[in-house]
Amino acid sequence: LDLAEILARLHRLGIASVLVEGGGAVINSFLANGFFDEAVLFIADKLLGGNTNESVQLFAHGATVADPLTLKNRQILQLDSGFIIRGFNPKSHPQNHKQKG
């Protein structure tokens, strides 16, 4: 599937907001292509790793130490079971950076 074409079709249908839930591969496809205005990530207190289909590889083909993805206006909320990180794409239009509840 061509993610850019899917998003363009949704836009032509008048859909301006999409909630994306998924594992590392799905989320990475949106982040690596800059196809987001706002990111809300939950990071659990249990870390997984490896190079299998079952492991999460967030930013597998995107951010590096030399070229990180840095969110604007970020908020971090600590939970008993991990963290919620919320922020905005620095390359998206500022009108899309509206703080919600």
DSSP file (Angstrom, degrees, kcal/mol; ACC not computed):
  #  RESIDUE AA STRUCTURE BP1 BP2  ACC     N-H-->O    O-->H-N    N-H-->O    O-->H-N    TCO  KAPPA ALPHA  PHI   PSI    X-CA   Y-CA   Z-CA
    1    1 A L              0   0    0      0, 0.0     2,-0.9     0, 0.0     3,-0.1   0.000 360.0 360.0 360.0 140.3    0.0    0.0    0.0
    2    2 A D     >  -     0   0    0      1,-0.2     4,-2.3     2,-0.0     3,-0.2  -0.823 360.0-163.3 -92.8 105.8    1.2    3.5   -0.8
    3    3 A L  H  > S+     0   0    0     -2,-0.9     4,-2.4     1,-0.2     5,-0.2   0.868  87.5  54.0 -60.5 -40.1    0.7    5.4    2.4
    4    4 A A  H  > S+     0   0    0      1,-0.2     4,-2.1     2,-0.2    -1,-0.2   0.903 110.1  47.4 -62.2 -41.0    0.9    8.8    0.8
    5    5 A E  H  > S+     0   0    0      2,-0.2     4,-2.5    -3,-0.2    -2,-0.2   0.899 110.4  51.9 -67.6 -40.7   -1.8    7.9   -1.7
    6    6 A I  H  X S+     0   0    0     -4,-2.3     4,-2.3     1,-0.2    -2,-0.2   0.938 112.3  45.6 -60.5 -46.5   -4.1    6.6    1.1
    7    7 A L  H  X S+     0   0    0     -4,-2.4     4,-2.2     1,-0.2    -1,-0.2   0.876 111.4  52.8 -66.2 -37.0   -3.7    9.8    3.0
    8    8 A A  H  X S+     0   0    0     -4,-2.1     4,-2.3    -5,-0.2    -1,-0.2   0.906 109.6  48.9 -64.3 -41.2   -4.3   11.9   -0.1
    9    9 A R  H  X S+     0   0    0     -4,-2.5     4,-1.4     2,-0.2    -2,-0.2   0.914 110.3  50.5 -64.3 -42.5   -7.5   10.0   -0.8
   10   10 A L  H  <>S+     0   0    0     -4,-2.3     5,-2.7     1,-0.2     3,-0.2   0.910 110.1  50.8 -60.6 -41.7   -8.7   10.4    2.8
   11   11 A H  H ><5S+     0   0    0     -4,-2.2     3,-1.8     1,-0.2    -2,-0.2   0.911 107.3  52.5 -62.1 -43.2   -8.0   14.2    2.4
   12   12 A R  H 3<5S+     0   0    0     -4,-2.3    -1,-0.2     1,-0.3    -2,-0.2   0.786 105.8  55.8 -64.1 -26.2  -10.0   14.4   -0.8
   13   13 A L  T 3<5S-     0   0    0     -4,-1.4    -1,-0.3    -3,-0.2    -2,-0.2   0.424 125.3-104.6 -84.2   0.8  -12.9   12.7    1.1
   14   14 A G  T < 5S+     0   0    0     -3,-1.8     2,-0.7     1,-0.3    -3,-0.2   0.585  75.1 140.9  88.3  10.6  -12.7   15.5    3.7
   15   15 A I      < +     0   0    0     -5,-2.7    -1,-0.3    -6,-0.2    -2,-0.1  -0.792  18.3 169.3 -90.3 115.0  -11.0   13.4    6.4
   16   16 A A        +     0   0    0     -2,-0.7     2,-0.4     1,-0.2    -1,-0.1   0.497  58.7  50.0-105.7  -6.3   -8.5   15.7    8.1
   17   17 A S        -     0   0    0     -7,-0.1     2,-0.4     2,-0.0    -1,-0.2  -0.997  56.8-176.9-140.3 134.0   -7.6   13.6   11.1
   18   18 A V        -     0   0    0     -2,-0.4     2,-0.6    -3,-0.1   -11,-0.0  -0.997  17.3-146.3-131.7 129.5   -6.5   10.0   11.4
   19   19 A L        -     0   0    0     -2,-0.4     2,-0.5     2,-0.0    -2,-0.0  -0.858  18.9-162.2 -93.5 123.6   -5.7    8.1   14.6
   20   20 A V        +     0   0    0     -2,-0.6     2,-0.4     2,-0.0    -2,-0.0  -0.931  12.5 175.2-111.8 122.6   -2.9    5.5   13.9
   21   21 A E        +     0   0    0     -2,-0.5     2,-0.3     5,-0.0    -2,-0.0  -0.981  27.4  99.6-122.6 138.5   -2.4    2.7   16.4
   22   22 A G        -     0   0    0     -2,-0.4    -2,-0.0     4,-0.0     2,-0.0  -0.991  61.9 -67.3 173.2-175.6    0.1    0.0   15.8
   23   23 A G     >  -     0   0    0     -2,-0.3     4,-2.5    32,-0.0     5,-0.3  -0.067  68.4 -70.9 -85.7-168.2    3.5   -1.5   16.4
   24   24 A G  H  > S+     0   0    0      1,-0.2     4,-2.8     2,-0.2    35,-0.4   0.859 128.4  52.0 -57.6 -42.0    6.9   -0.2   15.5
   25   25 A A  H  > S+     0   0    0      2,-0.2     4,-1.6     1,-0.2    -1,-0.2   0.918 113.7  43.1 -65.4 -43.3    6.6   -0.9   11.7
   26   26 A V  H  > S+     0   0    0      2,-0.2     4,-1.2     1,-0.2    -2,-0.2   0.956 118.6  43.2 -67.3 -50.6    3.2    0.9   11.4
   27   27 A I  H  X S+     0   0    0     -4,-2.5     4,-2.5     1,-0.2     3,-0.5   0.911 111.9  54.8 -62.7 -42.2    4.2    3.9   13.6
   28   28 A N  H  X S+     0   0    0     -4,-2.8     4,-3.2    -5,-0.3     5,-0.3   0.862 101.0  59.2 -60.2 -36.7    7.7    4.1   12.0
   29   29 A S  H  X S+     0   0    0     -4,-1.6     4,-0.8     1,-0.2    -1,-0.2   0.874 111.3  40.8 -62.8 -36.0    6.1    4.4    8.5
   30   30 A F  H  X>S+     0   0    0     -4,-1.2     5,-2.3    -3,-0.5     4,-0.5   0.917 118.9  45.0 -75.7 -44.6    4.2    7.5    9.5
   31   31 A L  H ><5S+     0   0    0     -4,-2.5     3,-1.0     1,-0.2    -2,-0.2   0.927 111.6  51.2 -66.1 -45.6    7.1    9.1   11.5
   32   32 A A  H 3<5S+     0   0    0     -4,-3.2    -1,-0.2     1,-0.3    -2,-0.2   0.815 115.2  43.3 -63.6 -30.9    9.8    8.4    8.9
   33   33 A N  H 3<5S-     0   0    0     -4,-0.8    -1,-0.3    -5,-0.3    -2,-0.2   0.470 110.3-119.9 -93.0  -2.9    7.7   10.0    6.2
   34   34 A G  T <<5 +     0   0    0     -3,-1.0     2,-1.3    -4,-0.5    -3,-0.2   0.748  61.7 148.9  71.5  22.9    6.7   12.9    8.3
   35   35 A F      < +     0   0    0     -5,-2.3     2,-0.3    -6,-0.2    -1,-0.1  -0.307  46.3  77.0 -87.5  52.6    3.0   12.0    7.9
   36   36 A F        -     0   0    0     -2,-1.3     3,-0.1    -5,-0.1    56,-0.1  -0.988  48.2-170.8-155.8 150.2    1.9   13.3   11.3
   37   37 A D  S    S+     0   0    0      1,-0.4    52,-2.5    -2,-0.3     2,-0.4   0.716  86.1  24.8-102.4 -40.7    1.2   16.6   13.0
   38   38 A E  E     -A   88   0A   0     50,-0.3     2,-0.4    33,-0.0    -1,-0.4  -0.968  65.2-162.0-129.1 141.6    0.9   15.2   16.6
   39   39 A A  E     -A   87   0A   0     48,-3.1    48,-2.3    -2,-0.4     2,-0.5  -0.989   6.8-177.3-124.4 132.0    2.4   12.1   18.2
   40   40 A V  E     -A   86   0A   0     -2,-0.4     2,-0.4    46,-0.2    46,-0.2  -0.955  16.1-177.0-125.8 109.8    1.2   10.5   21.4
   41   41 A L  E     -A   85   0A   0     44,-3.2    44,-3.0    -2,-0.5     2,-0.5  -0.901  17.5-153.3-114.3 134.4    3.4    7.6   22.3
   42   42 A F  E     -A   84   0A   0     -2,-0.4     2,-0.6    42,-0.2    42,-0.2  -0.923  10.1-167.2-102.4 126.3    3.0    5.2   25.2
   43   43 A I  E     -A   83   0A   0     40,-3.0    40,-2.6    -2,-0.5     4,-0.1  -0.952  13.6-146.2-115.9 113.6    6.3    3.6   26.4
   44   44 A A  E     -A   82   0A   0     -2,-0.6    38,-0.3    38,-0.2    37,-0.0  -0.227  22.7-115.6 -74.2 164.8    5.7    0.7   28.7
   45   45 A D  S    S+     0   0    0     36,-1.8     2,-0.5     2,-0.1    37,-0.1   0.326  98.0  81.6 -83.4   9.2    8.0   -0.2   31.6
   46   46 A K  S    S-     0   0    0     35,-0.2     2,-0.4     2,-0.0    -2,-0.2  -0.973  71.2-153.5-115.8 121.0    8.8   -3.5   29.8
   47   47 A L        -     0   0    0     -2,-0.5     2,-0.3    -4,-0.1    -2,-0.1  -0.784  10.6-171.6-100.6 136.0   11.4   -3.2   27.1
   48   48 A L        +     0   0    0     -2,-0.4     2,-0.3     8,-0.1     7,-0.0  -0.823  10.5 164.2-118.5 159.0   11.5   -5.7   24.2
   49   49 A G        +     0   0    0     -2,-0.3     2,-0.2     8,-0.0     8,-0.1  -0.961  16.2  95.1-161.8 179.8   14.2   -6.1   21.5
   50   50 A G  S    S-     0   0    0     -2,-0.3     2,-0.0     6,-0.1    -2,-0.0  -0.666  70.2 -83.7 120.3-177.3   15.6   -8.2   18.8
   51   51 A N  S    S+     0   0    0     -2,-0.2     2,-0.3     3,-0.0    -1,-0.1  -0.451  81.6 109.6-127.6  58.4   15.2   -8.5   15.1
   52   52 A T  S >  S-     0   0    0     -2,-0.0     3,-1.2    -3,-0.0    -2,-0.0  -0.778  81.9-102.9-124.4 170.5   12.1  -10.6   14.7
   53   53 A N  T 3  S+     0   0    0     -2,-0.3    -3,-0.0     1,-0.2    -1,-0.0   0.702 120.3  57.8 -65.9 -18.2    8.6  -10.0   13.4
   54   54 A E  T 3  S+     0   0    0      2,-0.1    -1,-0.2    -5,-0.1     2,-0.2   0.595  90.8  86.6 -89.1 -11.3    7.5  -10.0   17.1
   55   55 A S  S <  S-     0   0    0     -3,-1.2     2,-0.5    -7,-0.0    -5,-0.1  -0.599  77.2-122.9 -93.0 153.0    9.8   -7.2   18.2
   56   56 A V        -     0   0    0     -2,-0.2     2,-0.3   -32,-0.1    -6,-0.1  -0.807  24.7-178.4 -93.2 127.4    9.1   -3.5   18.1
   57   57 A Q    >   -     0   0    0     -2,-0.5     3,-1.6    -8,-0.1     4,-0.2  -0.586   8.9-172.9-126.2  69.3   11.6   -1.4   16.1
   58   58 A L  T 3  S+     0   0    0      1,-0.3   -33,-0.1    -2,-0.3   -34,-0.1  -0.417  76.5  10.9 -63.6 135.6   10.4    2.1   16.4
   59   59 A F  T >  S+     0   0    0    -35,-0.4     3,-1.3    -2,-0.1    -1,-0.3   0.744  81.4 153.5  65.5  27.2   12.4    4.5   14.2
   60   60 A A  T <  S+     0   0    0     -3,-1.6    -2,-0.1     1,-0.3    -1,-0.1   0.821  80.6  18.3 -56.1 -33.4   14.0    1.5   12.5
   61   61 A H  T 3  S+     0   0    0     -4,-0.2    -1,-0.3     3,-0.0     3,-0.1   0.041 127.3  50.2-126.4  26.1   14.6    3.4    9.3
   62   62 A G  S <  S+     0   0    0     -3,-1.3    -2,-0.1     1,-0.3     5,-0.1   0.459  86.6  41.5-127.4 -96.8   14.3    7.0   10.6
   63   63 A A        +     0   0    0      3,-0.0    -1,-0.3     2,-0.0     2,-0.3  -0.304  52.4 178.0 -72.7 143.1   15.9    8.9   13.5
   64   64 A T        -     0   0    0      3,-1.2     3,-0.1    -3,-0.1    -3,-0.0  -0.823  46.6-100.0-130.2 172.1   19.5    8.5   14.5
   65   65 A V  S    S+     0   0    0     -2,-0.3    -1,-0.1     1,-0.2    -2,-0.0   0.889 126.5  47.7 -60.7 -37.9   21.6   10.1   17.2
   66   66 A A  S    S+     0   0    0      1,-0.3    -1,-0.2    -3,-0.0    -3,-0.0   0.771 128.3  23.9 -74.0 -26.1   23.0   12.5   14.5
   67   67 A D  S    S+     0   0    0     -3,-0.1    -3,-1.2    -5,-0.1    -1,-0.3  -0.574  85.3 178.6-140.1  71.8   19.6   13.3   13.1
   68   68 A P        -     0   0    0      0, 0.0     2,-0.8     0, 0.0    -3,-0.1  -0.308  35.1-116.1 -77.9 158.8   16.9   12.7   15.8
   69   69 A L        -     0   0    0     -2,-0.0     2,-0.6    20,-0.0    -6,-0.0  -0.866  37.4-169.1 -89.1 112.5   13.2   13.3   15.5
   70   70 A T        -     0   0    0     -2,-0.8     2,-0.2     4,-0.0    17,-0.0  -0.927  10.2-143.8-110.7 120.1   12.6   16.1   18.0
   71   71 A L        -     0   0    0     -2,-0.6     3,-0.4    18,-0.1     2,-0.2  -0.555  12.9-131.6 -82.1 144.8    9.0   16.8   18.9
   72   72 A K  E    S+B   88   0A   0     16,-3.0    16,-2.3     1,-0.2    -1,-0.0  -0.623  83.3   9.8 -90.8 154.8    7.9   20.4   19.6
   73   73 A N  E    S-     0   0A   0     -2,-0.2    -1,-0.2    14,-0.2     2,-0.1   0.844  90.7-176.4  50.0  42.2    5.8   21.5   22.6
   74   74 A R  E     -     0   0A   0     -3,-0.4     2,-0.4    13,-0.1    13,-0.3  -0.361  17.7-164.1 -78.8 151.4    6.2   18.0   24.1
   75   75 A Q  E     -B   86   0A   0     11,-2.9    11,-2.8    -2,-0.1     2,-0.5  -0.978   3.1-158.7-128.5 142.6    4.7   16.8   27.3
   76   76 A I  E     -B   85   0A   0     -2,-0.4     2,-0.5     9,-0.2     9,-0.2  -0.990   5.4-169.9-126.5 125.8    5.8   13.8   29.3
   77   77 A L  E     -B   84   0A   0      7,-2.7     7,-2.3    -2,-0.5     2,-0.5  -0.963  14.0-144.4-116.3 121.2    3.4   12.1   31.7
   78   78 A Q  E     -B   83   0A   0     -2,-0.5     2,-0.2     5,-0.2     5,-0.2  -0.732  20.9-176.3 -88.1 131.0    4.8    9.4   34.0
   79   79 A L  E >   -B   82   0A   0      3,-3.2     3,-0.8    -2,-0.5     0, 0.0  -0.696  41.5-106.9-114.6 169.2    2.4    6.5   34.8
   80   80 A D  T 3  S+     0   0    0     -2,-0.2     3,-0.1     1,-0.2    -1,-0.0   0.812 122.2  39.2 -63.8 -28.7    2.8    3.5   37.1
   81   81 A S  T 3  S-     0   0    0      1,-0.1   -36,-1.8   -37,-0.0     2,-0.3   0.225 130.4 -59.7-110.0  13.8    3.3    1.3   34.0
   82   82 A G  E <   -AB  44  79A   0     -3,-0.8    -3,-3.2   -38,-0.3     2,-0.3  -1.000  67.1 -57.3 149.6-146.9    5.4    3.6   31.8
   83   83 A F  E     -AB  43  78A   0    -40,-2.6   -40,-3.0    -2,-0.3     2,-0.5  -0.959  22.2-145.6-137.3 151.5    5.3    7.0   30.1
   84   84 A I  E     -AB  42  77A   0     -7,-2.3    -7,-2.7    -2,-0.3     2,-0.5  -0.991  18.8-167.7-114.1 125.5    3.1    8.9   27.7
   85   85 A I  E     -AB  41  76A   0    -44,-3.0   -44,-3.2    -2,-0.5     2,-0.4  -0.963   7.0-178.7-114.6 126.4    5.1   11.3   25.4
   86   86 A R  E     +AB  40  75A   0    -11,-2.8   -11,-2.9    -2,-0.5     2,-0.3  -0.985  16.8 132.2-127.5 133.9    3.1   13.8   23.4
   87   87 A G  E     -A   39   0A   0    -48,-2.3   -48,-3.1    -2,-0.4     2,-0.3  -0.966  42.7-102.1-166.2 179.8    4.5   16.3   21.0
   88   88 A F  E     -AB  38  72A   0    -16,-2.3   -16,-3.0    -2,-0.3   -50,-0.3  -0.850  34.2-103.3-120.4 149.8    4.2   17.9   17.5
   89   89 A N    >   -     0   0    0    -52,-2.5     3,-1.4    -2,-0.3   -18,-0.1  -0.552  25.8-146.4 -67.4 120.9    6.0   17.5   14.3
   90   90 A P  T 3  S+     0   0    0      0, 0.0    -1,-0.2     0, 0.0   -19,-0.1   0.693  97.2  54.2 -65.7 -15.8    8.3   20.5   13.9
   91   91 A K  T 3  S+     0   0    0      2,-0.1     2,-0.1     3,-0.0   -54,-0.1   0.537  90.4  91.7 -95.3  -7.9    7.8   20.4   10.1
   92   92 A S  S <  S-     0   0    0     -3,-1.4   -55,-0.1   -55,-0.2     5,-0.1  -0.435  93.6 -81.6 -84.9 165.0    4.0   20.5   10.2
   93   93 A H    >   -     0   0    0      1,-0.1     3,-2.4    -2,-0.1     4,-0.2  -0.412  35.3-127.4 -67.6 134.1    2.0   23.8   10.1
   94   94 A P  G >  S+     0   0    0      0, 0.0     3,-2.0     0, 0.0    -1,-0.1   0.761 105.6  68.6 -55.5 -27.6    1.7   25.5   13.5
   95   95 A Q  G 3  S+     0   0    0      1,-0.3     3,-0.3     2,-0.1    -2,-0.1   0.723  94.4  58.8 -65.2 -17.6   -2.1   25.7   13.2
   96   96 A N  G <  S+     0   0    0     -3,-2.4    -1,-0.3     1,-0.2     2,-0.2   0.434  85.5  83.2 -86.0  -0.2   -2.1   21.9   13.6
   97   97 A H    <   +     0   0    0     -3,-2.0     2,-0.4    -4,-0.2    -1,-0.2  -0.202  57.8 149.9 -98.1  42.1   -0.4   22.2   16.9
   98   98 A K        -     0   0    0     -3,-0.3     2,-0.4    -2,-0.2    -3,-0.0  -0.624  46.7-127.1 -79.4 126.8   -3.5   22.9   19.0
   99   99 A Q        -     0   0    0     -2,-0.4     2,-0.4     2,-0.1    -1,-0.1  -0.583  26.4-159.9 -73.6 129.0   -3.2   21.6   22.5
  100  100 A K              0   0    0     -2,-0.4    -1,-0.0     1,-0.0     0, 0.0  -0.888 360.0 360.0-111.5 143.6   -6.2   19.3   23.4
  101  101 A G              0   0    0     -2,-0.4    -2,-0.1     0, 0.0    -1,-0.0   0.377 360.0 360.0  -3.6 360.0   -7.3   18.5   26.9
